[in-house]
């Protein structure tokens, strides 16, 4: 991210909360960090969904990892989460940060009985060519090769929105909020629309659909979750973090 020197301290405050959404793998020295995702799984009743975001922080070069546990029913974080680890040494190992965050989160994961695998129903990989990733058609996987049962469409829209941070002053452009709509046999339903961008998201300038996951053996959307990539401004370019949005509410 191109920043004036006198704004650096303020930028740190904006970027650090953004990792409350989830964190990223560094590319070369002149790019923002692109967080990677590890889907951990669900509780047996489908209420709790856990995932990890991890990478190398741009600017500092520090490895980090964050584990989030989403309350799928109430669309909020589970108590005592997110669990975050950052190793403040450029020579620190990413694998160590990931091991540390799993150790710190183990009690939460055990207490919530998160041991049901997640089934990835749809995935838009970062290497997809010519894709804006604003529309995703998906269904429930069948048992025969290529078989898809039911069918839904996710539509992602973005628009300028008010943020908690002075994003235009810092980055020279207005931040974006998002709206997510689900269409299917029962018609269209608005899943989420930002009224104001929360401080935890920092200064987002784009969003992409990334995946749809559900508990192993799920037959509907009751516990399904859409995972969105969100791109807040960072020191060396836009960073990538993740949002998890329940589809069954």
C-alpha positions as a printed NumPy array, in Angstrom:
array([[  0.   ,   0.   ,   0.   ],
       [  1.365,   3.442,  -0.889],
       [  1.295,   5.407,   2.329],
       [  2.707,   8.671,   3.565],
       [  5.144,   8.145,   6.392],
       [  3.126,  10.169,   8.86 ],
       [  0.082,   7.916,   8.29 ],
       [  1.857,   4.654,   9.072],
       [  0.754,   4.415,  12.698],
       [ -2.881,   5.036,  11.762],
       [ -2.666,   2.455,   8.994],
       [ -1.496,  -0.175,  11.441],
       [ -4.58 ,   0.41 ,  13.55 ],
       [ -6.772,  -0.031,  10.484],
       [ -5.084,  -3.164,   9.207],
       [ -4.75 ,  -4.993,  12.516],
       [ -8.52 ,  -5.023,  13.187],
       [ -9.118,  -6.234,   9.662],
       [ -7.453,  -9.479,  10.646],
       [-10.394, -10.061,  12.999],
       [-12.004, -11.148,   9.773],
       [ -9.197, -13.538,   8.832],
       [ -5.299, -13.293,   7.679],
       [ -2.718, -13.848,   4.591],
       [  0.194, -15.445,   2.645],
       [  2.759, -12.938,   1.428],
       [  3.801, -12.736,  -2.158],
       [  6.847, -10.815,  -3.35 ],
       [  8.082,  -7.783,  -1.439],
       [  5.962,  -5.348,  -3.406],
       [  2.498,  -6.842,  -3.002],
       [ -0.089,  -7.069,  -0.28 ],
       [ -0.45 , -10.305,   1.634],
       [ -2.944, -12.879,   0.396],
       [ -4.365, -14.896,   3.249],
       [ -4.973, -18.582,   2.74 ],
       [ -7.854, -20.58 ,   4.173],
       [ -8.06 , -23.908,   5.984],
       [-11.585, -25.172,   6.67 ],
       [-11.574, -26.968,  10.034],
       [-15.163, -28.233,  10.246],
       [-18.467, -28.131,  12.096],
       [-20.056, -29.217,  15.325],
       [-22.358, -32.265,  14.896],
       [-25.504, -30.111,  15.062],
       [-24.159, -27.705,  12.431],
       [-24.341, -24.69 ,  14.72 ],
       [-20.589, -23.993,  14.937],
       [-18.288, -23.663,  11.918],
       [-14.529, -23.234,  12.317],
       [-11.892, -22.11 ,   9.838],
       [ -8.326, -20.852,   9.906],
       [ -6.814, -17.898,   8.04 ],
       [ -3.042, -17.662,   7.847],
       [ -0.096, -16.117,   6.052],
       [  2.77 , -13.615,   6.202],
       [  1.901, -10.033,   7.104],
       [  2.914,  -7.445,   4.544],
       [  5.15 ,  -4.68 ,   5.788],
       [  6.429,  -6.593,   8.818],
       [  7.019, -10.031,   7.291],
       [  5.616, -11.656,  10.458],
       [  3.785, -14.999,  10.133],
       [  0.265, -15.067,  11.543],
       [ -2.668, -17.426,  11.925],
       [ -6.207, -16.87 ,  13.15 ],
       [ -8.916, -19.399,  13.968],
       [-12.522, -18.246,  13.75 ],
       [-15.542, -20.115,  15.033],
       [-18.807, -18.868,  13.537],
       [-22.172, -19.253,  15.237],
       [-24.076, -20.288,  12.115],
       [-27.465, -19.81 ,  13.788],
       [-26.898, -16.31 ,  15.159],
       [-24.217, -15.085,  12.69 ],
       [-21.605, -14.099,  15.262],
       [-18.308, -15.327,  16.677],
       [-18.259, -18.005,  19.346],
       [-17.131, -16.933,  22.831],
       [-13.326, -16.776,  23.213],
       [-12.836, -16.398,  19.468],
       [-11.257, -15.357,  17.177],
       [ -7.983, -16.87 ,  18.402],
       [ -5.019, -15.024,  16.89 ],
       [ -1.286, -15.641,  16.831],
       [  1.399, -13.482,  15.244],
       [  5.095, -14.251,  15.65 ],
       [  6.882, -10.903,  15.652],
       [ 10.07 , -12.075,  13.964],
       [ 10.733, -12.041,  10.236],
       [ 12.651, -15.298,  10.569],
       [  9.761, -17.02 ,  12.367],
       [  8.184, -20.006,  10.664],
       [  4.606, -19.98 ,   9.343],
       [  4.145, -23.596,  10.394],
       [  5.012, -22.58 ,  13.952],
       [  2.392, -19.825,  13.95 ],
       [ -0.209, -22.297,  12.697],
       [  0.724, -24.863,  15.326],
       [  0.581, -22.214,  18.062],
       [ -2.876, -20.983,  17.079],
       [ -4.227, -24.533,  16.963],
       [ -2.812, -25.182,  20.452],
       [ -4.481, -22.016,  21.757],
       [ -7.806, -22.82 ,  20.069],
       [ -7.943, -26.501,  21.003],
       [-10.004, -25.929,  24.158],
       [-12.621, -23.949,  22.234],
       [-12.795, -26.514,  19.432],
       [-13.077, -29.364,  21.928],
       [-15.73 , -27.598,  24.028],
       [-17.865, -26.988,  20.934],
       [-17.232, -30.543,  19.675],
       [-16.044, -29.366,  16.28 ],
       [-15.183, -32.685,  14.666],
       [-17.612, -32.963,  11.728],
       [-15.873, -32.523,   8.36 ],
       [-16.962, -29.74 ,   6.037],
       [-18.016, -30.632,   2.502],
       [-16.908, -28.058,  -0.091],
       [-19.903, -27.7  ,  -2.369],
       [-18.37 , -25.046,  -4.623],
       [-14.999, -23.32 ,  -4.917],
       [-13.692, -20.443,  -7.029],
       [ -9.926, -20.82 ,  -6.852],
       [ -7.66 , -17.798,  -6.967],
       [ -6.207, -19.018, -10.254],
       [ -9.556, -18.928, -12.088],
       [ -9.118, -17.078, -15.408],
       [-11.456, -14.29 , -16.542],
       [-13.644, -14.513, -13.469],
       [-14.918, -11.554, -11.452],
       [-16.251, -14.066,  -8.907],
       [-19.44 , -12.092,  -8.34 ],
       [-21.783, -14.948,  -9.319],
       [-21.63 , -18.56 ,  -8.186],
       [-24.032, -21.295,  -9.26 ],
       [-23.908, -24.361,  -7.043],
       [-25.883, -27.331,  -5.819],
       [-25.666, -30.227,  -3.417],
       [-23.164, -32.816,  -4.654],
       [-24.64 , -36.145,  -5.691],
       [-22.925, -39.523,  -5.704],
       [-22.409, -40.061,  -9.432],
       [-19.567, -38.175, -11.159],
       [-20.722, -34.642, -11.872],
       [-24.14 , -35.165, -10.285],
       [-25.575, -32.027,  -8.654],
       [-28.834, -31.988,  -6.705],
       [-31.048, -28.952,  -6.175],
       [-29.549, -25.67 ,  -7.378],
       [-28.901, -22.138,  -6.12 ],
       [-27.181, -18.974,  -7.312],
       [-25.236, -16.506,  -5.202],
       [-24.985, -12.905,  -6.447],
       [-22.444, -10.538,  -4.89 ],
       [-22.837,  -6.777,  -5.316],
       [-20.56 ,  -4.012,  -4.031],
       [-21.219,  -0.339,  -3.39 ],
       [-19.647,   2.627,  -1.646],
       [-20.406,   2.577,   2.067],
       [-19.478,   4.445,   5.207],
       [-16.584,   2.954,   7.164],
       [-15.335,   3.411,  10.701],
       [-11.9  ,   4.432,   9.372],
       [-10.959,   7.481,   7.192],
       [-10.362,   5.252,   4.178],
       [-10.502,   7.963,   1.52 ],
       [ -7.842,   9.984,   3.361],
       [ -5.58 ,   6.959,   3.746],
       [ -6.053,   5.267,   0.379],
       [ -7.515,   7.901,  -1.942],
       [-10.722,   5.977,  -2.666],
       [-14.033,   5.211,  -1.037],
       [-14.416,   1.848,   0.748],
       [-16.948,  -0.696,  -0.456],
       [-19.648,  -2.599,   1.344],
       [-21.317,  -5.695,  -0.038],
       [-24.707,  -7.31 ,  -0.526],
       [-25.215, -11.05 ,  -0.999],
       [-28.366, -12.512,  -2.571],
       [-29.306, -16.195,  -2.798],
       [-31.687, -17.417,  -5.513],
       [-33.184, -20.875,  -5.769],
       [-36.402, -22.858,  -6.144],
       [-38.091, -20.738,  -3.479],
       [-37.181, -17.433,  -5.115],
       [-34.559, -14.818,  -4.229],
       [-33.543, -13.879,  -0.699],
       [-31.223, -11.151,   0.561],
       [-28.643, -12.825,   2.797],
       [-26.726,  -9.725,   3.847],
       [-26.413,  -6.039,   2.989],
       [-23.995,  -3.699,   4.722],
       [-25.429,  -0.616,   6.329],
       [-21.993,   0.429,   7.575],
       [-18.593,  -1.229,   7.264],
       [-17.462,  -2.477,  10.69 ],
       [-14.094,  -1.381,  12.049],
       [-12.935,  -5.017,  12.033],
       [-13.054,  -5.014,   8.207],
       [-10.745,  -2.014,   7.827],
       [-10.969,  -0.343,   4.398],
       [-12.229,  -2.936,   1.888],
       [-11.991,  -2.142,  -1.825],
       [-13.25 ,  -5.373,  -3.359],
       [-14.983,  -8.676,  -2.584],
       [-15.069, -12.022,  -4.378],
       [-17.074, -15.188,  -3.889],
       [-14.689, -17.931,  -2.79 ],
       [-16.587, -21.037,  -1.662],
       [-19.734, -22.64 ,  -0.302],
       [-19.331, -25.27 ,   2.413],
       [-21.736, -27.406,   4.431],
       [-21.441, -30.152,   7.052],
       [-20.671, -33.639,   5.793],
       [-23.951, -35.335,   4.892],
       [-25.995, -32.101,   4.766],
       [-29.11 , -32.242,   2.597],
       [-29.938, -28.536,   2.562],
       [-28.715, -25.045,   3.336],
       [-29.541, -24.972,   7.049],
       [-25.863, -24.961,   8.092],
       [-24.282, -23.956,   4.77 ],
       [-21.819, -21.055,   4.777],
       [-20.641, -18.813,   1.942],
       [-17.002, -17.767,   2.199],
       [-16.094, -14.435,   0.65 ],
       [-12.682, -12.966,  -0.037],
       [-12.442,  -9.355,   1.113],
       [ -9.586,  -7.038,   0.114],
       [ -8.777,  -4.28 ,   2.629],
       [ -6.018,  -1.788,   1.899],
       [ -2.6  ,  -2.692,   3.269],
       [  0.929,  -1.324,   3.299],
       [  2.007,  -2.885,  -0.006],
       [ -1.291,  -3.245,  -1.838],
       [ -4.678,  -4.783,  -1.089],
       [ -4.554,  -7.654,   1.379],
       [ -6.885, -10.651,   1.219],
       [ -8.969, -11.754,   4.2  ],
       [-12.099, -13.893,   4.506],
       [-15.722, -13.436,   5.554],
       [-18.009, -16.332,   6.476],
       [-21.727, -15.737,   5.856],
       [-24.458, -18.211,   6.936],
       [-26.88 , -19.074,   4.124],
       [-29.59 , -20.808,   6.112],
       [-30.939, -17.865,   8.138]])
